[in-house]
Amino acid sequence: MISRILSTPLPMAAGKIPAGKPRRVHPDVLASVVPGPGRDRLAAGDVLAVTTGQQPVLFTGPLYTVYKALSAIALAQRLERERGVTVVPVFWVAGDDHDFAEANHATVLGRDGELVKIVLRERAHEAPQLPLFREVLGPDIRAALAALDAALPDSECKPEVRQLLEACYRSDVSLADASAEALSQLLGARGSGLAVFRAHDRNAKRAAAPWILKALDETLPDGLTPVMVEGRLGRDRVRKDGNAFVLRRSGERLTRSELETIAAKTPEKLSPNVLLRPVIEAALFPTLAYVGGPGEMEYLPEAAPLFSSLGVAPQAHVPRWSGVIIEARVDKILSKHGLTLADFDSQPGTLETRIAKAELPPELADSLNALRADVESRFARISGEVQQLDPTLERTVQAARNAALAGTNEIEKKLVASLKRRQGTLVSQLVRARAALMPDGKPQERVLTIMSFLARYGGSLLDQIDAEVARWAAGL
């Protein structure tokens, strides 16, 4: 049972959302959207869009991927009601991304509330940095699905989650396409329909090619262009060198004519870097706002010169909804001990020690504190007298003082350890609560996958999150 969804607003302001001008979406762009209500609405005529996006990740990745999508849906619904024009939420699946180490795993809460990391496979460090749309899942996906099934507790909701993932994450499908399909199956019918855009699709690349070719003439502060080309070593940044273009890692040289040929014949080999992507996005979709996380909100303003030079109207930047899923079992622990999320934002064991210290008999705790104060006071007097008699003995006095305090602290440390052993159940509860709220010392939304919770509580969980996200959208 989910006790509550706690909103944790991101500490940054949303940009002013422009009026926007509705227009039709290019057929090549529409062809790259996963079939569903969202694509149907994009194809219906002149529309506006609210966009968001994320790289593909195993089993839809961390919770914030879903939070981004739900944020875009809620904001699009609000703007559509206010403006009386169709506003479609679009999720840009960045299948061009080549960071396999971020995409190859998913983390869930196991049967006993422990963290379980499921890895598809590793990529050798020296291997070409292929974009994720070229990473076919292969036979490894069967082992990953089996590991997920073994990790999650049995429940009436689990078979539905397993069925969804098995249908999308198949051995003959790329990680990018599997992620796009899973997001569409999970959220495509939410609100008035989420359009899941496969940005790596050849049709999408053909539509984006004119802006990517224009961007070859732009140089960023790091001396490179915002264009990336798939070369001998995989996806690579491009540097302009006279009339040629050089791939940063492989050193391959290409003429503009050769790059134009690539754009015409194999456009999937060209892609925007992180700053060019929002420009391409606003060029392909009539975008009012981009909904993103804290990292994106920091770097998106750096793309402003590219919007200007490429003649594309920028979209507003809106921080997504952020929150924490608090299960009933965890909420019970929080309530019993008067704890908040902030109490778990510390090194493992710190909270447990604090609670154990609080259980020391008051008389014993007072005696230990008094002993420490007495040691400090008496050694201070001794130190003063020694300074007058023989200053060279000061270090000896300080060493004796430190040893006396260390002995007192050691007594307390062993008493606390004894209490923690006696409080074994409480300590294990706190460990499980930490895994659920701050897994690996990071915010829940940055580690755990939504599948961990859907397998336990079913689709009604999304309805609960929806309600909080709707309140967020109304308050922007």
N, C-alpha and C positions, 0 to 999 in steps of 0.2 A: 504494500500500500504506500502511495506517495502522500506524505503529510502536507507538503506545501512546495510551491515554486517561489524562490526568493529572488527578486530582481536586484541586480547589482550594477547600477548604471555606470557606463563608461564616462570618465571625467573629462569630457570634451564636448563642445557645442556643435550643433548641426549647422551647415551652411544654409543660406536662403535658397529655397527651391524656386527655380525660374518658372515663368508661365509656360514655356515650351511651345513648339509648333507641331501638332499631330501630322504624321506622314505615313506613307506605306512602307513596309519593310521589304527589302529586296528579295526576290524569289530564292536566290542562292543562300541567303541567310535563313529564310524559312525552311529550306531543305535540310539545314543543319540542326534544326530544333527537334528534339525527341517528340514523336507524335503524342498528342494529348490536348486537353482543353486550352492550355496556354498557347500552343502553336495555332490552334483554331482561331483564337481571339487575335493573335498577331496577324493572321492572314485575312481578317475580316474587313480591313480597310485602313483608314487613317487612325493611328494610335499614338500613344505616348508610352514610355517604359520607365520602370524603376529597376535598376540592375544591381546585382551582387555577383560574387564568384569565389571560386576556390580551386586549388589544384585537386586532381583526383586522389583519393586515399582509400585504402582497403576498408571495406564494410562501412563506407561513407565517412570514415575518419572521425575526428573529435566532434564533440557536441556543437561547437561554434559553427560548423558547416551548416547544420540544420537551423541554428539560430539566425544565421545570415539569411537563409531562404525564407524563414517565417517572418523576419523583419521586412524583407522586400515585399512579401505578400501583403502584410498588414499596412505598410505605407502606401502601396499601390491602391489598395481598397479605399483608404482614407482620401487620397488625392482624386480618385475617380468619383467618389461621392461629392466632393467639394467642387469639382470642375466640370462635371457632367460630360466627360469624354473618357473613352476607353483607355485605361492605364494598366499595362500588363507587367507583372513581375517577371524578370528574366534572371536565370542563374547561369553564369558563364563558367562552364567546366573547362578549366585551363589545362587541357590535355597536352599542350606544348611543353609544360613544365618538365624538367629533367631531374628533379631532386628525388631520386628513387628512395633514398634513406628516410625521407619524410613520409613517403607514400606507401611503403611496403608493409605497414603494420597497423594493427588496431589494438586498443587496450580496453578490457572489460573488467567488471567485478566478478570474481569467481563465485563458486557455490557457497563459500564461507566468507564472502566479502573481501577476499584478497585480490590484489591486482594481478591480472594475467595478460601478458603481452603476446599477441599472435602475429607471427611474421610470415609473410608470403615466401620470401627468399631474400638473400643478400645479393648485391651487385658488386663485383670486384672493383676495387678502387681504380684500377688501370683500364677498366672496360669503357667503351664509348658512352658518353652521357646522352643516351637516347631519350627522346621525349616520351612521356608516359603513354601516348597513344600507340607507341610501337612496342610497349611491354605487354605481350600476350600473357595471360595468366598461366596457361599451360597446366600440366598435371599437379603443380604445386598447390593449386587452389583447392584441390580435394582435401589435402592434409590440413590446410588452413581452416576450411569449413568444419572438418572433423574436430580440430582443436577448439574452435569456437563452441561447437556443440558440447564437447566434454567440459568446457569451462563454465558454461552458463547453467544455472539451476533448472531443474525440470519444472515446468509450469504449463498451464493451459494456453498461455500466450506464445510459448517458445516455438511450437511447430509452425506458426504463421511467419515468424521472423526467419526461421530456417528456410521455409519455402521461398520467401521473397529473395533472400540472398542466393540461394541455389539457382534461382531462375535468372538472376542478373550476373552473378560472378561465375561464369562458365570457362572451361579450359580454353575454348577457341576465341575468347573475347579479350580485348585489351583492357588494362586496368582503367584507362580513361573512359572507354565506352561502358564498362560495367558500372562505374561510379555514376555516370550520367543516367543510365537506366534505373539504377537503384534509387537515386534521388527523385526521378520522375515517378516511379512506382510508389514511393513513400509520400511525396508531397505534391505531385503533379495536379491532383484534384482539389487541393486545399484552396480556400477562398474562391476566387473566380478562375483559378488555374495558373500554375507556375510553368513558365516556358523554360525548359532545360536546354541550353544552347551548347552544342558540341563545337567549341571554338577551333578544334583541331581538324574538323571535317574538311575535305577538299573543297566543297562548295563554299564554306565559310572563308577559307583561305583565298579562294578566287575573288570573293567580294572584298576582302581586306587588302588585297595585293596593291591597288593604286596608292593607298596611304603608306603602306610599308615601303614601297619604292621611293616615295617622296621623302620618307624619313631617313633614307640613306644620306641625304645632304645635311642632316642635323648632327651636331657633335655635342655630346654631354660633357659636363665638367671633368669626367674621368678620361676624356680623350677618345672615347668610343662612340659609335652611333647607337641609337636605341633599337637597332635591328639585330635579329639573331638568325643565323643560317645553320642548317644541319649539314655538317661536313664530315670529314674522315673520323674525327674524334667525338662525333655527336653534336648536339646543339651548342653553338658557339657565338660569342659576341663578335661584332664586326668593327674594324677600324679602317677609316678612309686613309689611303696612302697615294696621294696624287690622283691619278685617274683610275686607280685600282682600289679594291676593297680586300682587306686581309683579315682572315679569321684568327682570333686572338691566340687560341691554344695550338691549333694545327699548323698555322702559318700559310694555309692555302690562300691563293690570290685569285680573285674573280674580277672580271670587268663588269661595268654596268650592263653591257649587252648580255653577258652570261647570266647576270642576276635577273634581268628582264625575261630571259628564256626560262629560267627556273620558275618565275612567277606565273608564266603562261602554261608551262607543261607540268611542273611538280610544285605547285604553290604550297603544299603542305610542308616543304622544307624551309619556308620563311615564317618567322614569327616575331611578334613585338616583345621587347623587354618589359620589365615591370612598370616603367614610366610611360611607354608608348601604348601599353594595353588599354588604359582607360580612354585614350584618344581614339583608338580603333573602335572601342566599344561604343563611344558616343557617335562615331561616324556610321556605324552599322545599325544602331537603334536610336530612335528619337528619345533620348534618355533625359529624364528630369533630375534624377538623383542616383548616386551610387551609395549603397549601404555597405559599410566595411568595419573592420576591427581597428584596434588602436594603432597597430603597425601601419596599416594602410592609410589611416587618417594623418599619420605623420609624413609619409612620403608622397601622397597624392598631390599636394600643392606644388611639388617640384616638377610636376608634369605641365604646369601652366604655360611655359614657353613653347612646348610642343603643340598644344592646342592652338596657340596663336599662329605659329609658323605654318601649320598644316591646314589652317582655316576651318577648324572644327569648334563648335560651341561647347564649352565645358558644362558638365553636370554639377549639381550640388553634392557635397560630401556629407553623409549622414552616418554617425556612429550607430552601429547595430545595437539591438537589444542584447543584454548580457544577464545571465542569471545562474542560479544553482538549484539543482533538483535535490530536495531533502526528503529522504525516505522516512517512513514512520519510525523504523527501528533506530535510525540516527537521531531523529528529532527527540525521541524519548531520552537519549543520553544527554543531548544538549539541555533539555529542560531539567532533568534531574540534577545536573551539576552546574546549572546557570552558565552554560558555555555559549559562545558565538563563533562565527566563522573565523574571526580574528584570532581566537585562541588556538586554532590549528595552523596558523601561519607562522610556524616556528620549526626548529629542528626536531625530528622525531625523538621522543623521550622527554622533551622539555615540559610539555603539558602534563604528562604522566607523573613526572617528578614534582611538579607544582602541586598537583592534587594529593600526592602521597605526603608531602610536607604539611599540607593542611590537616592531615589526619594525625599528626604527632600530638600526643597529650599536651594540653596547654602548659602544664607545669614543667614538663620536660623541655618544650620549646623555649620557655622563658629562661630555664636554667642554662641551656646552651647559649642563648643570646647574652645572658648575664656573664657567663664564663668568658665568652669572646671579648665582651666589653672590659672585664676585669683584666684579662691578659693585655689588651691594648693599653689600658690605663697604667698598670704596674710597670710594663716594659717602657712606657714613655718616661716614667719617673727614673727608672734605672738608666735609660739612655742619657737623660740630662745629667745625672751624677757622673756617669762614665766619661762624658765629654769633658768634665772638669778634671777628672783624675788621669785618664789615659785615652785620648781620642782614637788611638789606633785600635782600640777594642770595640769601636762602634759597629763594625761589620759583624763581629762575633755576637753582639747583643741582638742585632737585627735578624741574624740567622736563627738564634734561639727563639726570638719572638715569632718568626714565620713558622718554625717547627711546632711551637705550641699551638698556634692557630690552625695549622694543618692537622694536628692531632684532633682538635675539637671538630673541625670540618669532617674529618674521617669518621668520627663517631656518628655525626649526623647523617653522613652519606650511607653508612651501613644500616642505620635505623630506617632511613627512607627505602633502601633496597629491600629490607625485610618487610616493610609495609607493602611495597609493590608486589612482592611475592605473595603476600597474604591477599592482596587485591588482584589476583591474577585475572579474574573475570572482568573486572573494571578495566584493567590495562589492555586486555584483548579487545574489549568493546571500543576503547579509544583508538586503538590501532585500526580497527575496521572503519570507524567513523572518519579517521584521517584519510584512509584510502578512498572513501566515498566522496569526501569534501575537498581534500587537497592532495590528490594522488601524486606521488613523487615530489611533493612540495609545490605543486603547480595548481592553478585554478582548475576545478573539475572540468570546465568546458574546453580546456586545452588538451585534455588527455583522454577522457573516457568517450567511447562511442555511444550514440543513441541506442544502438542495438542492445547494449548492456541493460538498459532500462525497459525497452519495449518488450524484451523477452520475459521480463518479470511482471510488467503491468499493462501491456497492451497499448493499443492506439489511443485510448482515453488520455494517456499521458500527453500526447500531442495537443489534445484539446485544452488541457490545463495550461500548457506552455502558451498556446495560442491566446488564451485569455489575458495572460500577462503581457504578451507582445502587443496585443491590441491596445492595452492601456498605455504602453510605451508610445505607440504611434499616435495616439490621440493627444499625448502631452508634448509632442515635438513642436 
